[in-house]
Amino acid sequence: MQAWQVRRPGPMSTRPLVHATVAVPQPGADELLVAVRACGVCRTDLHVAEGDLAVHRPNVIPGHEVVGEVVSVGADLESGSAARFSVGDRVGIAWLRHTCGVCGYCARGQENLCRESRYTGWDADGGYAEFATVPAAFALHLPTGYSDTELAPLLCAGIIGYRALLRAQLPAGGRLGIYGFGGSAHLTAQVAIAEGAEVHVMTRGEQARELALALGAASAQGADAPPPVPLDAAILFAPVGELVLPALEALDRGGTLAIAGIHLSDIPTLNYQRHLFQERQVRSVTSNTRADAQAFLDFADHHHLEVTSPHYPLDRADEALADLSGGRIAGAAVLIV
């Protein structure tokens, strides 16, 4: 099959992705083999390719926003209660693909913190390929009313944005600030607006600001510009530590900043009075649980989200990641396989 591998992580200018012909993977006893139809291009893929994240699997195939069709199932899934999916089903493969299920974190509903957690496109091969496997217990049923290319960004950009919104503790009808407006942010903004929030966007790209306003944001300005009103909560999507300070300074008393990314550049020195006093707080976001994923996909099933997704054929995956790195993508890019 045709696939892209991260052979030598480094800046996109060094061409860390290599187009290769590799064997079709074989599903394990508890896994599904999926023919990939579309795969989202996520900033986490960029962190894997450029080496911001440590290598977990040499020559890994990136991609963890996979929409495809089940073409075979493992031996343990052929009958009985384990058969959640059948050949021919449309299925989603997301970032989280394994947890131990028995540790304290898993037992209390925080499987995203499991020390044995494993991830698609980092610990195991992902969707920048014609076929991929997924443990059936971590495969996702998909909402109706969306094309494959619309669904793909929902599987990480949407899910992690949903968890970030929960972590931001936005009060009902509150004012939400969003810093950076790419694939995840443009979906999260729609969820917040649908739930009655007033959304203000801070981002560097003019095209992204135009998209924010078109989707219903109350204002859109430069990445480090102050919003026109104090914020009850904020989410930082851009992996830029320097934006933590203006985001905190923009919060009203008692406000929360959630940092959504898996990687962030260093945060400058905080001034306690300007940035944290009056019970403002910072919260990180680490992956997601399957419950988060299902809750978000149920929301998307009942509230149609407008997905802005420039399309690239699979053989231009390196170009798609380079465009993401260069800030040339509005919305969430998708590979068509």
Solvent accessible surface area in square Angstrom, and as a share of the most:
residue,aa,sasa,rsa
1,M,32,0.14
2,Q,65,0.29
3,A,0,0.00
4,W,13,0.05
5,Q,25,0.11
6,V,7,0.04
7,R,115,0.42
8,R,198,0.72
9,P,49,0.31
10,G,10,0.10
11,P,81,0.51
12,M,23,0.10
13,S,104,0.67
14,T,85,0.49
15,R,175,0.64
16,P,2,0.01
17,L,8,0.04
18,V,51,0.29
19,H,80,0.36
20,A,14,0.11
21,T,103,0.60
22,V,37,0.21
23,A,88,0.68
24,V,54,0.31
25,P,40,0.25
26,Q,142,0.63
27,P,32,0.20
28,G,31,0.30
29,A,50,0.39
30,D,79,0.41
31,E,33,0.15
32,L,1,0.01
33,L,17,0.08
34,V,0,0.00
35,A,7,0.05
36,V,2,0.01
37,R,99,0.36
38,A,0,0.00
39,C,0,0.00
40,G,0,0.00
41,V,8,0.05
42,C,20,0.12
43,R,80,0.29
44,T,16,0.09
45,D,2,0.01
46,L,6,0.03
47,H,11,0.05
48,V,11,0.06
49,A,0,0.00
50,E,44,0.20
51,G,39,0.37
52,D,62,0.32
53,L,19,0.09
54,A,72,0.56
55,V,89,0.51
56,H,92,0.41
57,R,102,0.37
58,P,104,0.65
59,N,69,0.35
60,V,6,0.03
61,I,3,0.02
62,P,0,0.00
63,G,0,0.00
64,H,0,0.00
65,E,3,0.01
66,V,0,0.00
67,V,0,0.00
68,G,0,0.00
69,E,61,0.27
70,V,0,0.00
71,V,55,0.31
72,S,38,0.25
73,V,32,0.18
74,G,4,0.04
75,A,73,0.57
76,D,94,0.49
77,L,12,0.06
78,E,122,0.55
79,S,87,0.56
80,G,61,0.59
81,S,121,0.78
82,A,45,0.35
83,A,42,0.33
84,R,107,0.39
85,F,6,0.02
86,S,66,0.43
87,V,96,0.55
88,G,45,0.43
89,D,51,0.27
90,R,95,0.35
91,V,0,0.00
92,G,0,0.00
93,I,0,0.00
94,A,6,0.05
95,W,15,0.05
96,L,7,0.03
97,R,15,0.06
98,H,80,0.36
99,T,10,0.06
100,C,43,0.26
101,G,49,0.47
102,V,129,0.74
103,C,37,0.22
104,G,46,0.44
105,Y,56,0.21
106,C,22,0.13
107,A,86,0.67
108,R,154,0.56
109,G,54,0.52
110,Q,60,0.27
111,E,18,0.08
112,N,5,0.02
113,L,70,0.35
114,C,5,0.03
115,R,193,0.70
116,E,82,0.37
117,S,15,0.09
118,R,98,0.36
119,Y,22,0.08
120,T,0,0.00
121,G,2,0.02
122,W,30,0.10
123,D,32,0.17
124,A,22,0.17
125,D,45,0.23
126,G,1,0.01
127,G,0,0.00
128,Y,0,0.00
129,A,0,0.00
130,E,60,0.27
131,F,57,0.24
132,A,4,0.03
133,T,18,0.10
134,V,1,0.01
135,P,20,0.13
136,A,5,0.04
137,A,57,0.44
138,F,16,0.07
139,A,1,0.01
140,L,12,0.06
141,H,87,0.39
142,L,28,0.14
143,P,6,0.04
144,T,102,0.60
145,G,64,0.62
146,Y,13,0.05
147,S,53,0.34
148,D,40,0.21
149,T,21,0.12
150,E,48,0.21
151,L,0,0.00
152,A,0,0.00
153,P,0,0.00
154,L,0,0.00
155,L,2,0.01
156,C,13,0.08
157,A,8,0.06
158,G,1,0.01
159,I,1,0.00
160,I,26,0.13
161,G,0,0.00
162,Y,33,0.12
163,R,37,0.13
164,A,0,0.00
165,L,14,0.07
166,L,97,0.48
167,R,64,0.23
168,A,0,0.00
169,Q,100,0.45
170,L,39,0.19
171,P,67,0.42
172,A,109,0.85
173,G,54,0.52
174,G,5,0.05
175,R,68,0.25
176,L,0,0.00
177,G,0,0.00
178,I,0,0.00
179,Y,1,0.00
180,G,9,0.09
181,F,10,0.04
182,G,30,0.29
183,G,17,0.16
184,S,19,0.12
185,A,1,0.01
186,H,0,0.00
187,L,0,0.00
188,T,2,0.01
189,A,2,0.01
190,Q,21,0.09
191,V,1,0.01
192,A,1,0.01
193,I,53,0.27
194,A,57,0.44
195,E,102,0.46
196,G,47,0.45
197,A,13,0.10
198,E,68,0.31
199,V,1,0.01
200,H,5,0.02
201,V,0,0.00
202,M,0,0.00
203,T,8,0.05
204,R,168,0.61
205,G,27,0.26
206,E,115,0.52
207,Q,118,0.53
208,A,14,0.11
209,R,60,0.22
210,E,100,0.45
211,L,28,0.14
212,A,0,0.00
213,L,92,0.46
214,A,85,0.66
215,L,34,0.17
216,G,45,0.44
217,A,11,0.08
218,A,61,0.48
219,S,17,0.11
220,A,24,0.19
221,Q,37,0.17
222,G,28,0.27
223,A,25,0.19
224,D,98,0.51
225,A,30,0.23
226,P,110,0.69
227,P,16,0.10
228,P,85,0.53
229,V,49,0.28
230,P,74,0.46
231,L,0,0.00
232,D,35,0.18
233,A,0,0.00
234,A,0,0.00
235,I,0,0.00
236,L,1,0.00
237,F,25,0.11
238,A,22,0.17
239,P,30,0.19
240,V,58,0.33
241,G,0,0.00
242,E,118,0.53
243,L,15,0.08
244,V,1,0.01
245,L,30,0.15
246,P,36,0.23
247,A,0,0.00
248,L,0,0.00
249,E,81,0.36
250,A,15,0.11
251,L,9,0.05
252,D,52,0.27
253,R,177,0.64
254,G,47,0.45
255,G,1,0.01
256,T,4,0.02
257,L,0,0.00
258,A,0,0.00
259,I,17,0.09
260,A,8,0.06
261,G,33,0.31
262,I,75,0.38
263,H,56,0.25
264,L,45,0.22
265,S,51,0.33
266,D,130,0.67
267,I,76,0.39
268,P,51,0.32
269,T,126,0.73
270,L,65,0.32
271,N,67,0.35
272,Y,129,0.49
273,Q,116,0.51
274,R,133,0.48
275,H,4,0.02
276,L,51,0.25
277,F,87,0.36
278,Q,64,0.28
279,E,149,0.67
280,R,31,0.11
281,Q,74,0.33
282,V,60,0.35
283,R,59,0.21
284,S,70,0.45
285,V,9,0.05
286,T,64,0.37
287,S,13,0.08
288,N,9,0.05
289,T,8,0.05
290,R,83,0.30
291,A,73,0.57
292,D,12,0.06
293,A,2,0.02
294,Q,74,0.33
295,A,42,0.33
296,F,1,0.00
297,L,3,0.02
298,D,69,0.36
299,F,26,0.11
300,A,1,0.01
301,D,65,0.33
302,H,147,0.65
303,H,83,0.37
304,H,101,0.45
305,L,4,0.02
306,E,104,0.46
307,V,20,0.11
308,T,46,0.27
309,S,20,0.13
310,P,49,0.31
311,H,93,0.42
312,Y,17,0.06
313,P,56,0.35
314,L,17,0.08
315,D,91,0.47
316,R,96,0.35
317,A,0,0.00
318,D,30,0.16
319,E,71,0.32
320,A,0,0.00
321,L,0,0.00
322,A,31,0.24
323,D,24,0.12
324,L,25,0.12
325,S,44,0.29
326,G,40,0.38
327,G,44,0.42
328,R,148,0.54
329,I,25,0.13
330,A,12,0.09
331,G,3,0.03
332,A,6,0.05
333,A,2,0.02
334,V,0,0.00
335,L,0,0.00
336,I,77,0.39
337,V,54,0.31
